Amino acid sequence: MEAIQFSGLNALNDDEKEILNQVCSGCYDKVKMLLHKEQTAVNVNIKTFRQKGDKKKYSVTLRAIAPATPSFRSSSYNWILANALHEAFDKLEHEIRRELKK
């Protein structure tokens, strides 16, 4: 099982893909630590919307999957890709913490 799986990459340019890899690799470690599972996988789905000329709006949906735990989902959207990713990972971490407290 791959650690991080991406979909929707064909809508991104090389700079955006580099930002995506940097943010996801850093945040993935936090998610894996929270779930206490080595076989944790995170699916990252990126959609872009062009509304004003060259400017893109990014929609990010995350799903964390680990054995013997429920799957967790979060989503976010923003005009800046890094902000959308950070917001989605923050929501995902919050969801995991809340569920594991039960």
C-alpha positions as CSV (number, residue, x, y, z in Angstrom):
1,M,0.0,0.0,0.0
2,E,1.4,3.4,-1.0
3,A,1.7,5.9,1.8
4,I,0.3,8.9,-0.1
5,Q,-1.9,8.5,-3.2
6,F,-2.7,11.5,-5.4
7,S,-5.5,12.0,-7.9
8,G,-6.1,15.1,-10.1
9,L,-2.5,15.9,-10.7
10,N,-2.9,16.5,-14.4
11,A,-4.5,19.9,-13.6
12,L,-1.3,21.1,-11.7
13,N,1.9,22.5,-13.1
14,D,5.4,21.5,-11.9
15,D,5.6,24.2,-9.2
16,E,2.3,23.2,-7.8
17,K,3.2,19.5,-7.7
18,E,6.4,20.4,-5.8
19,I,4.3,22.3,-3.2
20,L,1.9,19.4,-3.0
21,N,4.7,16.9,-2.3
22,Q,6.4,19.1,0.3
23,V,3.2,19.8,2.3
24,C,1.9,16.2,2.0
25,S,5.1,14.6,3.1
26,G,5.4,16.7,6.2
27,C,1.8,16.4,7.2
28,Y,1.6,12.7,6.5
29,D,4.0,12.0,9.3
30,K,1.7,13.7,11.8
31,V,-1.3,11.7,10.6
32,K,0.7,8.4,10.8
33,M,1.8,9.3,14.3
34,L,-1.8,10.1,15.5
35,L,-3.1,6.8,14.2
36,H,-0.1,4.8,15.6
37,K,-0.1,2.6,12.4
38,E,2.7,2.0,10.0
39,Q,0.4,1.0,7.2
40,T,-1.5,4.3,7.1
41,A,-2.4,5.6,3.7
42,V,-3.6,9.1,2.7
43,N,-5.6,9.7,-0.5
44,V,-5.3,13.3,-1.8
45,N,-7.8,14.4,-4.4
46,I,-7.2,17.8,-6.0
47,K,-9.7,19.7,-8.2
48,T,-9.1,23.0,-9.7
49,F,-11.7,25.6,-10.7
50,R,-10.8,28.6,-13.0
51,Q,-13.0,31.5,-12.2
52,K,-11.0,34.6,-12.9
53,G,-8.6,34.4,-15.8
54,D,-5.4,32.6,-14.9
55,K,-6.3,32.4,-11.2
56,K,-7.2,28.9,-10.0
57,K,-9.3,27.9,-7.0
58,Y,-8.2,24.6,-5.4
59,S,-10.4,22.0,-3.8
60,V,-8.6,19.4,-1.7
61,T,-10.2,16.3,-0.3
62,L,-8.2,14.0,2.0
63,R,-9.0,10.5,3.2
64,A,-6.8,8.6,5.8
65,I,-7.0,4.8,5.9
66,A,-5.4,2.6,8.5
67,P,-6.0,-1.1,9.4
68,A,-8.5,-1.7,12.3
69,T,-9.6,2.0,12.4
70,P,-12.4,3.9,10.6
71,S,-11.4,6.0,7.6
72,F,-11.3,9.7,8.2
73,R,-12.1,12.4,5.6
74,S,-11.7,16.2,5.4
75,S,-11.9,18.8,2.7
76,S,-10.9,22.4,2.1
77,Y,-10.8,24.9,-0.7
78,N,-8.7,28.0,-1.2
79,W,-7.2,30.2,-3.9
80,I,-3.7,29.2,-2.6
81,L,-2.8,25.5,-2.9
82,A,-0.6,25.3,0.2
83,N,-3.2,27.0,2.3
84,A,-5.9,24.6,1.1
85,L,-3.6,21.6,1.8
86,H,-2.7,22.8,5.3
87,E,-6.4,23.5,6.2
88,A,-7.4,20.0,5.0
89,F,-4.7,18.3,7.0
90,D,-5.5,20.3,10.1
91,K,-9.2,19.3,9.8
92,L,-8.1,15.7,9.3
93,E,-5.9,15.7,12.4
94,H,-8.7,17.3,14.4
95,E,-11.1,14.6,13.2
96,I,-8.7,11.8,14.1
97,R,-8.0,13.3,17.6
98,R,-11.7,13.6,18.2
99,E,-12.5,10.1,17.2
100,L,-9.7,8.5,19.1
101,K,-10.8,10.3,22.3
102,K,-14.0,8.3,22.4
